[in-house]
Amino acid sequence: QVRLAESGGNLVQPGGSLRLSCAASGSPVSFYDMGWYRQAPGKQRELVAFIRAAGGMFYVDSVKGRFTISRDVARNTVYLQMNSLRPDDTAVYYCNRYPSIVDYWGQGTQVTVSS
């Protein structure tokens, strides 16, 4: 059974940084393209970034140059380093395969950017 557990969310001031973690069990993160997604209040869930199993990353325009996705094969964990955070980054952040699989959504982790 695949389980994905997100952590690392917090309240942070604009311009601050956070690192989110996604611990996977039941499925090696190195075998699949893995993505980070987010859902802001009143909005649909959207893709933020993904990392390919073969290497290479993709970012949506709004986070390019500020966010970095990475993975640790030994820990079977995917990370999202978020710098220069803005209020419009406020959302619940989730990880999942890319494309996402409906049964793999976890609880997410709340990121709030506010002064």
LUMBA-550502 format. One record per atom (N, C-alpha, C, O): residue number from 1; atom name; x, y, z. Coordinates in Angstrom, 3 decimals. Atoms other than C-alpha are relative to their C-alpha. Layout:
N
+-----+------+----------+----------+----------+
|  nr | atom |       c1 |       c2 |       c3 |
+-----+------+----------+----------+----------+
| NUM |   CA |        X |        Y |        Z |
...
+-----+------+----------+----------+----------+
END
This chain:
115
+-----+------+----------+----------+----------+
|  nr | atom |       c1 |       c2 |       c3 |
+-----+------+----------+----------+----------+
|   1 |    N |    0.852 |   -1.189 |    0.000 |
|   1 |   CA |    0.000 |    0.000 |    0.000 |
|   1 |    C |    0.884 |    1.234 |    0.000 |
|   1 |    O |    1.792 |    1.361 |    0.821 |
|   2 |    N |   -0.792 |   -1.223 |    0.106 |
|   2 |   CA |    1.406 |    3.360 |   -1.028 |
|   2 |    C |   -0.546 |    1.053 |    0.954 |
|   2 |    O |   -1.747 |    1.316 |    1.003 |
|   3 |    N |    0.380 |   -1.111 |   -0.871 |
|   3 |   CA |    1.390 |    6.112 |    1.547 |
|   3 |    C |    1.000 |    1.123 |   -0.167 |
|   3 |    O |    2.209 |    0.900 |   -0.226 |
|   4 |    N |   -0.822 |   -1.197 |    0.132 |
|   4 |   CA |    2.686 |    9.643 |    1.174 |
|   4 |    C |   -0.340 |    0.934 |    1.143 |
|   4 |    O |   -1.502 |    1.301 |    1.322 |
|   5 |    N |    0.222 |   -0.830 |   -1.180 |
|   5 |   CA |    3.118 |   11.795 |    4.270 |
|   5 |    C |    0.782 |    1.295 |   -0.114 |
|   5 |    O |    2.013 |    1.296 |   -0.099 |
|   6 |    N |   -0.622 |   -1.314 |    0.126 |
|   6 |   CA |    3.795 |   15.505 |    3.915 |
|   6 |    C |    0.225 |    0.623 |    1.379 |
|   6 |    O |   -0.539 |    0.389 |    2.315 |
|   7 |    N |   -0.285 |   -0.715 |   -1.237 |
|   7 |   CA |    5.361 |   17.635 |    6.634 |
|   7 |    C |    0.852 |    1.223 |   -0.324 |
|   7 |    O |    1.361 |    1.370 |   -1.435 |
|   8 |    N |   -0.866 |   -1.164 |    0.149 |
|   8 |   CA |    7.219 |   20.889 |    7.148 |
|   8 |    C |   -0.709 |    1.319 |   -0.186 |
|   8 |    O |   -0.066 |    2.368 |   -0.198 |
|   9 |    N |    0.733 |   -1.241 |    0.166 |
|   9 |   CA |    4.476 |   23.421 |    6.652 |
|   9 |    C |   -0.015 |    0.822 |    1.284 |
|   9 |    O |    0.134 |    0.291 |    2.384 |
|  10 |    N |   -0.022 |   -0.883 |   -1.162 |
|  10 |   CA |    4.300 |   26.438 |    8.932 |
|  10 |    C |   -0.491 |    1.377 |   -0.414 |
|  10 |    O |   -0.771 |    1.634 |   -1.585 |
|  11 |    N |    0.263 |   -1.413 |    0.234 |
|  11 |   CA |    3.449 |   30.090 |    9.256 |
|  11 |    C |    1.355 |    0.688 |   -0.177 |
|  11 |    O |    2.251 |    0.536 |    0.654 |
|  12 |    N |   -1.269 |   -0.672 |    0.281 |
|  12 |   CA |    6.211 |   32.197 |    7.725 |
|  12 |    C |   -0.286 |    1.385 |   -0.560 |
|  12 |    O |   -1.311 |    1.611 |   -1.204 |
|  13 |    N |    0.177 |   -1.357 |    0.517 |
|  13 |   CA |    6.665 |   35.858 |    6.902 |
|  13 |    C |    0.367 |    0.070 |   -1.472 |
|  13 |    O |    1.153 |   -0.745 |   -1.954 |
|  14 |    N |   -0.395 |   -0.193 |    1.408 |
|  14 |   CA |    6.873 |   37.075 |    3.311 |
|  14 |    C |    1.514 |    0.140 |   -0.118 |
|  14 |    O |    2.154 |    0.823 |    0.681 |
|  15 |    N |   -1.439 |    0.010 |    0.193 |
|  15 |   CA |   10.378 |   36.551 |    1.999 |
|  15 |    C |    0.702 |   -1.136 |    0.702 |
|  15 |    O |    1.891 |   -1.362 |    0.480 |
|  16 |    N |   -0.587 |    1.103 |   -0.754 |
|  16 |   CA |   10.957 |   33.598 |    4.295 |
|  16 |    C |    0.117 |   -1.279 |   -0.813 |
|  16 |    O |   -0.221 |   -1.323 |   -1.996 |
|  17 |    N |   -0.249 |    1.290 |    0.641 |
|  17 |   CA |   11.812 |   29.990 |    3.509 |
|  17 |    C |   -0.581 |   -1.135 |    0.830 |
|  17 |    O |   -0.710 |   -1.036 |    2.051 |
|  18 |    N |    0.422 |    1.248 |   -0.624 |
|  18 |   CA |   10.464 |   26.536 |    4.275 |
|  18 |    C |    0.494 |   -1.140 |   -0.864 |
|  18 |    O |    0.694 |   -0.984 |   -2.069 |
|  19 |    N |   -0.261 |    1.219 |    0.753 |
|  19 |   CA |   11.417 |   23.020 |    3.293 |
|  19 |    C |   -1.061 |   -1.025 |    0.374 |
|  19 |    O |   -1.204 |   -1.407 |    1.535 |
|  20 |    N |    1.014 |    1.026 |   -0.184 |
|  20 |   CA |    8.609 |   20.537 |    2.842 |
|  20 |    C |    0.598 |   -1.372 |   -0.297 |
|  20 |    O |    1.474 |   -1.517 |   -1.150 |
|  21 |    N |   -0.437 |    1.373 |    0.209 |
|  21 |   CA |    9.151 |   16.796 |    3.058 |
|  21 |    C |   -1.192 |   -0.878 |   -0.320 |
|  21 |    O |   -2.297 |   -0.656 |    0.174 |
|  22 |    N |    1.018 |    0.989 |    0.345 |
|  22 |   CA |    7.177 |   13.933 |    1.562 |
|  22 |    C |    0.633 |   -1.369 |    0.168 |
|  22 |    O |    1.413 |   -1.811 |   -0.675 |
|  23 |    N |   -0.533 |    1.337 |   -0.269 |
|  23 |   CA |    8.004 |   10.562 |    3.091 |
|  23 |    C |   -0.907 |   -1.034 |   -0.643 |
|  23 |    O |   -2.107 |   -1.078 |   -0.374 |
|  24 |    N |    0.774 |    1.009 |    0.720 |
|  24 |   CA |    6.907 |    7.692 |    0.878 |
|  24 |    C |    0.242 |   -1.384 |    0.571 |
|  24 |    O |    1.349 |   -1.720 |    0.993 |
|  25 |    N |   -0.121 |    1.406 |   -0.352 |
|  25 |   CA |    6.224 |    4.118 |    1.805 |
|  25 |    C |   -0.810 |   -0.815 |   -0.998 |
|  25 |    O |   -1.853 |   -0.371 |   -1.480 |
|  26 |    N |    0.709 |    0.872 |    0.927 |
|  26 |   CA |    5.190 |    1.250 |   -0.420 |
|  26 |    C |    0.300 |    0.262 |   -1.457 |
|  26 |    O |   -0.224 |   -0.437 |   -2.324 |
|  27 |    N |   -0.314 |   -0.314 |    1.385 |
|  27 |   CA |    6.647 |    2.832 |   -3.566 |
|  27 |    C |    1.288 |    0.818 |   -0.037 |
|  27 |    O |    1.355 |    1.865 |    0.606 |
|  28 |    N |   -1.257 |   -0.746 |    0.065 |
|  28 |   CA |   10.200 |    3.961 |   -4.390 |
|  28 |    C |   -0.177 |    1.311 |   -0.764 |
|  28 |    O |   -0.681 |    1.316 |   -1.887 |
|  29 |    N |    0.151 |   -1.296 |    0.668 |
|  29 |   CA |   10.283 |    7.667 |   -5.216 |
|  29 |    C |    0.919 |    0.116 |   -1.209 |
|  29 |    O |    0.715 |    0.977 |   -2.065 |
|  30 |    N |   -0.921 |   -0.062 |    1.122 |
|  30 |   CA |   13.125 |    6.989 |   -7.622 |
|  30 |    C |   -0.551 |   -0.679 |   -1.244 |
|  30 |    O |   -0.006 |   -0.498 |   -2.334 |
|  31 |    N |    0.544 |    0.745 |    1.138 |
|  31 |   CA |   10.968 |    4.791 |   -9.867 |
|  31 |    C |   -1.014 |    0.798 |   -0.806 |
|  31 |    O |   -1.311 |    0.453 |   -1.950 |
|  32 |    N |    1.114 |   -0.722 |    0.616 |
|  32 |   CA |    8.317 |    7.363 |  -10.707 |
|  32 |    C |    0.268 |    1.501 |   -0.009 |
|  32 |    O |    1.038 |    2.009 |    0.805 |
|  33 |    N |    0.017 |   -1.457 |   -0.069 |
|  33 |   CA |    7.929 |   11.017 |  -11.569 |
|  33 |    C |   -0.835 |    0.389 |    1.223 |
|  33 |    O |   -1.944 |   -0.110 |    1.417 |
|  34 |    N |    0.659 |   -0.403 |   -1.223 |
|  34 |   CA |    6.987 |   12.706 |   -8.306 |
|  34 |    C |   -0.240 |    1.507 |   -0.016 |
|  34 |    O |    0.615 |    2.282 |   -0.445 |
|  35 |    N |    0.360 |   -1.411 |    0.063 |
|  35 |   CA |    5.217 |   16.021 |   -7.914 |
|  35 |    C |   -0.431 |    0.579 |    1.330 |
|  35 |    O |   -0.847 |   -0.135 |    2.241 |
|  36 |    N |    0.597 |   -0.770 |   -1.082 |
|  36 |   CA |    4.298 |   18.672 |   -5.418 |
|  36 |    C |   -1.160 |    0.808 |   -0.589 |
|  36 |    O |   -1.066 |    1.375 |   -1.678 |
|  37 |    N |    1.205 |   -0.699 |    0.397 |
|  37 |   CA |    0.854 |   20.207 |   -5.650 |
|  37 |    C |   -0.431 |    0.901 |    1.159 |
|  37 |    O |    0.023 |    0.738 |    2.291 |
|  38 |    N |    0.538 |   -0.822 |   -1.083 |
|  38 |   CA |   -0.987 |   22.871 |   -3.710 |
|  38 |    C |   -1.432 |    0.402 |   -0.301 |
|  38 |    O |   -1.862 |    0.475 |   -1.452 |
|  39 |    N |    1.381 |   -0.459 |    0.130 |
|  39 |   CA |   -4.527 |   23.990 |   -3.047 |
|  39 |    C |   -0.204 |    1.170 |    0.931 |
|  39 |    O |   -0.150 |    1.032 |    2.153 |
|  40 |    N |    0.271 |   -1.209 |   -0.764 |
|  40 |   CA |   -5.237 |   27.523 |   -1.947 |
|  40 |    C |   -1.486 |    0.062 |    0.321 |
|  40 |    O |   -2.292 |   -0.572 |   -0.360 |
|  41 |    N |    1.416 |   -0.099 |   -0.372 |
|  41 |   CA |   -8.511 |   28.435 |   -0.232 |
|  41 |    C |   -0.859 |    0.457 |   -1.182 |
|  41 |    O |   -0.557 |    1.458 |   -1.832 |
|  42 |    N |    0.919 |   -0.363 |    1.067 |
|  42 |   CA |  -11.342 |   28.521 |   -2.742 |
|  42 |    C |    0.483 |   -0.289 |   -1.407 |
|  42 |    O |   -0.167 |    0.096 |   -2.380 |
|  43 |    N |   -0.559 |    0.279 |    1.328 |
|  43 |   CA |   -9.165 |   27.277 |   -5.595 |
|  43 |    C |    0.196 |   -1.501 |   -0.188 |
|  43 |    O |    0.187 |   -2.273 |    0.771 |
|  44 |    N |   -0.258 |    1.396 |    0.303 |
|  44 |   CA |   -8.535 |   23.993 |   -7.333 |
|  44 |    C |    1.455 |   -0.341 |    0.311 |
|  44 |    O |    2.327 |    0.528 |    0.313 |
|  45 |    N |   -1.366 |    0.464 |   -0.220 |
|  45 |   CA |   -5.479 |   21.929 |   -6.546 |
|  45 |    C |    0.783 |    0.141 |   -1.305 |
|  45 |    O |    0.270 |   -0.149 |   -2.386 |
|  46 |    N |   -0.810 |   -0.222 |    1.181 |
|  46 |   CA |   -2.636 |   22.740 |   -8.912 |
|  46 |    C |    1.391 |   -0.593 |    0.185 |
|  46 |    O |    1.888 |   -0.732 |    1.302 |
|  47 |    N |   -1.376 |    0.480 |   -0.011 |
|  47 |   CA |    0.736 |   21.327 |   -9.835 |
|  47 |    C |    0.941 |    1.163 |    0.286 |
|  47 |    O |    0.757 |    2.267 |   -0.227 |
|  48 |    N |   -1.025 |   -0.998 |   -0.283 |
|  48 |   CA |    3.714 |   23.225 |   -8.441 |
|  48 |    C |    1.308 |   -0.370 |   -0.693 |
|  48 |    O |    1.940 |    0.470 |   -1.334 |
|  49 |    N |   -1.265 |    0.457 |    0.574 |
|  49 |   CA |    6.686 |   21.142 |   -9.576 |
|  49 |    C |   -0.007 |   -1.522 |   -0.039 |
|  49 |    O |   -0.721 |   -2.172 |    0.726 |
|  50 |    N |   -0.213 |    1.440 |   -0.068 |
|  50 |   CA |    7.701 |   17.617 |  -10.452 |
|  50 |    C |    1.432 |   -0.326 |   -0.373 |
|  50 |    O |    2.115 |    0.439 |   -1.054 |
|  51 |    N |   -1.341 |    0.493 |    0.286 |
|  51 |   CA |   10.906 |   15.639 |  -10.644 |
|  51 |    C |   -0.143 |   -1.336 |   -0.701 |
|  51 |    O |   -0.875 |   -2.216 |   -0.247 |
|  52 |    N |    0.125 |    1.216 |    0.794 |
|  52 |   CA |   11.338 |   12.945 |  -13.240 |
|  52 |    C |    0.823 |   -1.132 |    0.610 |
|  52 |    O |    1.855 |   -0.894 |    1.237 |
|  53 |    N |   -0.752 |    1.161 |   -0.478 |
|  53 |   CA |   12.457 |    9.447 |  -12.339 |
|  53 |    C |    1.383 |   -0.028 |   -0.639 |
|  53 |    O |    2.359 |   -0.426 |   -0.004 |
|  54 |    N |   -1.266 |    0.015 |    0.721 |
|  54 |   CA |   15.182 |    9.822 |  -14.936 |
|  54 |    C |    0.833 |    1.245 |    0.243 |
|  54 |    O |    1.915 |    1.398 |   -0.324 |
|  55 |    N |   -0.709 |   -1.253 |   -0.250 |
|  55 |   CA |   16.211 |   13.223 |  -13.586 |
|  55 |    C |   -0.668 |    1.130 |   -0.747 |
|  55 |    O |   -1.447 |    0.891 |   -1.669 |
|  56 |    N |    0.642 |   -1.151 |    0.620 |
|  56 |   CA |   15.188 |   16.705 |  -14.575 |
|  56 |    C |   -1.215 |    0.417 |    0.797 |
|  56 |    O |   -1.931 |   -0.415 |    1.355 |
|  57 |    N |    1.090 |   -0.550 |   -0.777 |
|  57 |   CA |   12.663 |   18.977 |  -12.956 |
|  57 |    C |   -0.823 |    0.963 |   -0.843 |
|  57 |    O |   -0.344 |    1.526 |   -1.827 |
|  58 |    N |    0.908 |   -0.972 |    0.631 |
|  58 |   CA |    9.702 |   21.083 |  -14.022 |
|  58 |    C |   -0.612 |    0.857 |    1.099 |
|  58 |    O |   -0.946 |    0.365 |    2.177 |
|  59 |    N |    0.638 |   -0.920 |   -0.941 |
|  59 |   CA |    8.308 |   24.150 |  -12.273 |
|  59 |    C |   -1.028 |    0.848 |   -0.738 |
|  59 |    O |   -0.829 |    1.222 |   -1.894 |
|  60 |    N |    0.937 |   -0.953 |    0.584 |
|  60 |   CA |    5.254 |   26.245 |  -12.917 |
|  60 |    C |    0.635 |    1.387 |    0.075 |
|  60 |    O |    1.500 |    1.637 |    0.915 |
|  61 |    N |   -0.647 |   -1.305 |    0.120 |
|  61 |   CA |    6.109 |   29.819 |  -13.828 |
|  61 |    C |    0.004 |    0.785 |    1.318 |
|  61 |    O |    0.962 |    1.498 |    1.618 |
|  62 |    N |    0.128 |   -0.819 |   -1.205 |
|  62 |   CA |    4.921 |   31.288 |  -10.531 |
|  62 |    C |    1.024 |   -0.347 |    1.078 |
|  62 |    O |    1.228 |    0.441 |    2.001 |
|  63 |    N |   -0.962 |    0.390 |   -1.029 |
|  63 |   CA |    7.554 |   29.390 |   -8.520 |
|  63 |    C |    1.417 |   -0.145 |   -0.549 |
|  63 |    O |    2.348 |   -0.394 |    0.217 |
|  64 |    N |   -1.337 |    0.127 |    0.595 |
|  64 |   CA |   10.484 |   29.267 |  -10.951 |
|  64 |    C |    0.971 |    0.970 |    0.644 |
|  64 |    O |    0.668 |    2.147 |    0.834 |
|  65 |    N |   -1.023 |   -0.822 |   -0.612 |
|  65 |   CA |   13.647 |   30.544 |   -9.363 |
|  65 |    C |   -0.152 |    0.156 |    1.499 |
|  65 |    O |    0.735 |    0.690 |    2.164 |
|  66 |    N |    0.234 |   -0.115 |   -1.449 |
|  66 |   CA |   12.143 |   30.351 |   -5.880 |
|  66 |    C |   -0.099 |   -1.376 |    0.675 |
|  66 |    O |    0.336 |   -1.539 |    1.815 |
|  67 |    N |    0.206 |    1.338 |   -0.564 |
|  67 |   CA |   11.279 |   26.669 |   -5.330 |
|  67 |    C |    0.952 |   -0.987 |   -0.672 |
|  67 |    O |    1.305 |   -0.840 |   -1.842 |
|  68 |    N |   -0.846 |    1.066 |    0.527 |
|  68 |   CA |   13.483 |   23.605 |   -5.754 |
|  68 |    C |   -0.518 |   -1.339 |    0.496 |
|  68 |    O |   -0.677 |   -1.548 |    1.698 |
|  69 |    N |    0.439 |    1.351 |   -0.348 |
|  69 |   CA |   12.265 |   20.009 |   -5.849 |
|  69 |    C |    1.210 |   -0.920 |   -0.060 |
|  69 |    O |    2.072 |   -0.785 |   -0.929 |
|  70 |    N |   -1.108 |    0.960 |   -0.027 |
|  70 |   CA |   14.631 |   17.191 |   -4.941 |
|  70 |    C |   -0.488 |   -1.286 |    0.658 |
|  70 |    O |   -1.596 |   -1.343 |    1.191 |
|  71 |    N |    0.375 |    1.248 |   -0.660 |
|  71 |   CA |   14.607 |   13.631 |   -3.666 |
|  71 |    C |    1.232 |   -0.636 |    0.618 |
|  71 |    O |    2.357 |   -0.443 |    0.157 |
|  72 |    N |   -1.032 |    0.774 |   -0.684 |
|  72 |   CA |   16.630 |   11.463 |   -1.316 |
|  72 |    C |   -0.409 |   -1.466 |   -0.131 |
|  72 |    O |   -1.341 |   -1.923 |    0.530 |
|  73 |    N |    0.376 |    1.383 |    0.271 |
|  73 |   CA |   16.550 |    7.893 |   -2.571 |
|  73 |    C |    0.140 |   -0.862 |    1.240 |
|  73 |    O |   -0.701 |   -1.724 |    1.493 |
|  74 |    N |   -0.237 |    0.809 |   -1.194 |
|  74 |   CA |   17.977 |    6.442 |    0.635 |
|  74 |    C |   -1.119 |    0.178 |    1.022 |
|  74 |    O |   -1.506 |   -0.772 |    1.702 |
|  75 |    N |    1.087 |   -0.271 |   -0.951 |
|  75 |   CA |   15.257 |    8.110 |    2.711 |
|  75 |    C |   -1.369 |   -0.173 |   -0.640 |
|  75 |    O |   -2.390 |   -0.073 |    0.040 |
|  76 |    N |    1.263 |    0.124 |    0.751 |
|  76 |   CA |   12.597 |    7.554 |    0.019 |
|  76 |    C |   -0.904 |    1.207 |    0.260 |
|  76 |    O |   -2.089 |    1.073 |    0.568 |
|  77 |    N |    0.670 |   -1.253 |   -0.330 |
|  77 |   CA |   11.618 |   11.177 |    0.476 |
|  77 |    C |    0.205 |    1.016 |   -1.118 |
|  77 |    O |    1.274 |    1.095 |   -1.723 |
|  78 |    N |   -0.066 |   -1.098 |    0.965 |
|  78 |   CA |   10.847 |   14.057 |   -1.861 |
|  78 |    C |   -0.120 |    1.307 |    0.780 |
|  78 |    O |   -0.903 |    1.407 |    1.724 |
|  79 |    N |   -0.026 |   -1.278 |   -0.692 |
|  79 |   CA |   11.527 |   17.627 |   -0.788 |
|  79 |    C |   -0.451 |    1.132 |   -0.922 |
|  79 |    O |   -0.371 |    1.035 |   -2.146 |
|  80 |    N |    0.263 |   -1.241 |    0.735 |
|  80 |   CA |   10.344 |   21.063 |   -1.822 |
|  80 |    C |    0.581 |    1.137 |    0.831 |
|  80 |    O |    0.029 |    1.504 |    1.868 |
|  81 |    N |   -0.600 |   -1.158 |   -0.639 |
|  81 |   CA |   12.631 |   23.907 |   -0.810 |
|  81 |    C |   -0.667 |    1.244 |   -0.563 |
|  81 |    O |   -0.670 |    1.457 |   -1.776 |
|  82 |    N |    0.738 |   -1.178 |    0.426 |
|  82 |   CA |   10.666 |   27.142 |   -0.930 |
|  82 |    C |    0.670 |    1.240 |    0.587 |
|  82 |    O |    0.748 |    1.399 |    1.805 |
|  83 |    N |   -0.640 |   -1.252 |   -0.411 |
|  83 |   CA |   12.450 |   30.494 |   -0.801 |
|  83 |    C |   -0.804 |    1.184 |   -0.506 |
|  83 |    O |   -1.661 |    1.043 |   -1.379 |
|  84 |    N |    0.668 |   -1.243 |    0.424 |
|  84 |   CA |   11.260 |   34.072 |   -1.182 |
|  84 |    C |   -1.518 |   -0.185 |   -0.021 |
|  84 |    O |   -2.180 |    0.178 |   -0.994 |
|  85 |    N |    1.422 |    0.308 |   -0.047 |
|  85 |   CA |    7.789 |   33.029 |   -0.106 |
|  85 |    C |   -0.842 |    1.262 |   -0.037 |
|  85 |    O |   -0.465 |    2.303 |    0.503 |
|  86 |    N |    0.929 |   -1.119 |    0.182 |
|  86 |   CA |    4.878 |   35.293 |   -0.971 |
|  86 |    C |   -1.352 |   -0.383 |    0.571 |
|  86 |    O |   -1.644 |   -1.570 |    0.711 |
|  87 |    N |    1.338 |    0.327 |   -0.527 |
|  87 |   CA |    1.361 |   35.553 |    0.457 |
|  87 |    C |   -0.802 |   -0.900 |   -0.934 |
|  87 |    O |   -1.595 |   -1.718 |   -0.467 |
|  88 |    N |    0.780 |    0.840 |    0.911 |
|  88 |   CA |   -0.030 |   33.950 |   -2.696 |
|  88 |    C |    0.541 |   -1.423 |   -0.095 |
|  88 |    O |    0.015 |   -2.228 |   -0.863 |
|  89 |    N |   -0.444 |    1.388 |   -0.139 |
|  89 |   CA |    1.986 |   30.818 |   -1.892 |
|  89 |    C |   -0.769 |   -0.722 |    1.107 |
|  89 |    O |   -0.608 |   -1.929 |    1.288 |
|  90 |    N |    0.785 |    0.599 |   -1.068 |
|  90 |   CA |   -0.387 |   30.217 |    1.009 |
|  90 |    C |   -0.933 |   -1.071 |   -0.558 |
|  90 |    O |   -1.732 |   -0.807 |   -1.456 |
|  91 |    N |    0.783 |    1.133 |    0.505 |
|  91 |   CA |   -1.992 |   26.806 |    0.487 |
|  91 |    C |    0.315 |   -1.230 |    0.845 |
|  91 |    O |    1.239 |   -1.233 |    1.658 |
|  92 |    N |   -0.362 |    1.329 |   -0.486 |
|  92 |   CA |   -2.106 |   23.210 |    1.600 |
|  92 |    C |    0.812 |   -0.660 |   -1.113 |
|  92 |    O |    0.393 |   -0.700 |   -2.269 |
|  93 |    N |   -0.912 |    0.613 |    0.978 |
|  93 |   CA |    0.775 |   21.428 |   -0.117 |
|  93 |    C |   -0.052 |   -1.517 |    0.133 |
|  93 |    O |   -0.041 |   -2.066 |    1.235 |
|  94 |    N |    0.094 |    1.453 |    0.067 |
|  94 |   CA |    0.573 |   17.798 |   -1.203 |
|  94 |    C |    1.081 |   -0.533 |   -0.933 |
|  94 |    O |    1.541 |    0.158 |   -1.841 |
|  95 |    N |   -0.827 |    0.681 |    0.987 |
|  95 |   CA |    2.869 |   15.346 |   -2.876 |
|  95 |    C |   -0.782 |   -1.179 |   -0.556 |
|  95 |    O |   -1.714 |   -1.679 |    0.074 |
|  96 |    N |    0.648 |    1.108 |    0.674 |
|  96 |   CA |    1.829 |   12.629 |   -5.284 |
|  96 |    C |    0.875 |   -0.335 |   -1.190 |
|  96 |    O |    1.796 |    0.410 |   -1.527 |
|  97 |    N |   -0.656 |    0.264 |    1.268 |
|  97 |   CA |    3.076 |   10.936 |   -8.359 |
|  97 |    C |   -0.448 |    1.062 |   -0.994 |
|  97 |    O |   -1.431 |    1.774 |   -0.788 |
|  98 |    N |    0.408 |   -0.847 |    1.098 |
|  98 |   CA |    3.011 |   12.923 |  -11.578 |
|  98 |    C |   -0.102 |   -0.855 |   -1.248 |
|  98 |    O |    0.876 |   -1.493 |   -1.636 |
|  99 |    N |    1.280 |   -0.566 |   -0.422 |
|  99 |   CA |    0.476 |   12.608 |  -13.035 |
|  99 |    C |   -0.491 |   -0.633 |    1.315 |
|  99 |    O |   -0.089 |   -1.736 |    1.688 |
| 100 |    N |    0.449 |    0.445 |   -1.320 |
| 100 |   CA |   -1.320 |   12.250 |   -9.737 |
| 100 |    C |   -0.896 |   -1.239 |   -0.090 |
| 100 |    O |   -1.527 |   -1.505 |   -1.114 |
| 101 |    N |    0.862 |    1.171 |   -0.142 |
| 101 |   CA |   -3.109 |    9.115 |   -8.607 |
| 101 |    C |   -0.948 |    0.283 |    1.154 |
| 101 |    O |   -0.525 |    0.591 |    2.268 |
| 102 |    N |    1.006 |   -0.485 |   -0.949 |
| 102 |   CA |   -6.344 |    9.771 |   -6.793 |
| 102 |    C |    0.120 |   -0.681 |    1.355 |
| 102 |    O |   -0.134 |   -0.053 |    2.383 |
| 103 |    N |   -0.060 |    0.741 |   -1.259 |
| 103 |   CA |   -5.786 |    7.089 |   -4.160 |
| 103 |    C |    1.226 |    0.343 |    0.837 |
| 103 |    O |    1.334 |   -0.102 |    1.980 |
| 104 |    N |   -1.249 |   -0.269 |   -0.702 |
| 104 |   CA |   -2.403 |    8.470 |   -3.160 |
| 104 |    C |    0.035 |    1.342 |    0.730 |
| 104 |    O |    1.030 |    1.664 |    1.379 |
| 105 |    N |   -0.018 |   -1.293 |   -0.692 |
| 105 |   CA |   -3.419 |   11.886 |   -1.835 |
| 105 |    C |    0.083 |   -0.202 |    1.502 |
| 105 |    O |   -0.644 |   -1.018 |    2.069 |
| 106 |    N |   -0.112 |    0.009 |   -1.445 |
| 106 |   CA |   -2.331 |   12.426 |    1.759 |
| 106 |    C |   -0.735 |    1.168 |    0.604 |
| 106 |    O |   -1.601 |    1.771 |   -0.029 |
| 107 |    N |    0.670 |   -1.082 |   -0.711 |
| 107 |   CA |   -3.380 |   14.994 |    4.322 |
| 107 |    C |    0.538 |    1.375 |   -0.390 |
| 107 |    O |   -0.124 |    2.391 |   -0.177 |
| 108 |    N |   -0.598 |   -1.277 |    0.355 |
| 108 |   CA |   -1.063 |   17.671 |    3.014 |
| 108 |    C |    0.608 |    0.701 |    1.216 |
| 108 |    O |    0.464 |    0.263 |    2.357 |
| 109 |    N |   -0.594 |   -0.810 |   -1.058 |
| 109 |   CA |    0.813 |   20.272 |    4.997 |
| 109 |    C |   -0.283 |    1.471 |   -0.290 |
| 109 |    O |   -0.103 |    1.934 |   -1.416 |
| 110 |    N |    0.443 |   -1.387 |    0.182 |
| 110 |   CA |   -0.355 |   23.856 |    5.539 |
| 110 |    C |    1.192 |    0.954 |    0.003 |
| 110 |    O |    2.020 |    0.943 |    0.914 |
| 111 |    N |   -0.971 |   -1.086 |    0.078 |
| 111 |   CA |    1.869 |   26.709 |    4.432 |
| 111 |    C |   -0.768 |    1.310 |   -0.013 |
| 111 |    O |   -1.624 |    1.533 |   -0.870 |
| 112 |    N |    0.646 |   -1.304 |   -0.080 |
| 112 |   CA |    0.764 |   30.181 |    5.449 |
| 112 |    C |    1.078 |    1.071 |   -0.028 |
| 112 |    O |    1.979 |    1.081 |    0.810 |
| 113 |    N |   -0.974 |   -1.085 |    0.136 |
| 113 |   CA |    2.717 |   33.229 |    4.323 |
| 113 |    C |   -0.717 |    1.299 |    0.336 |
| 113 |    O |   -1.587 |    1.763 |   -0.401 |
| 114 |    N |    0.692 |   -1.196 |   -0.477 |
| 114 |   CA |    1.695 |   36.290 |    6.259 |
| 114 |    C |    0.895 |    0.744 |    0.973 |
| 114 |    O |    1.694 |    0.150 |    1.697 |
| 115 |    N |   -0.721 |   -0.806 |   -0.971 |
| 115 |   CA |    3.156 |   39.161 |    8.200 |
| 115 |    C |   -0.841 |    0.235 |    1.243 |
| 115 |    O |   -0.392 |    0.900 |    2.176 |
+-----+------+----------+----------+----------+
END
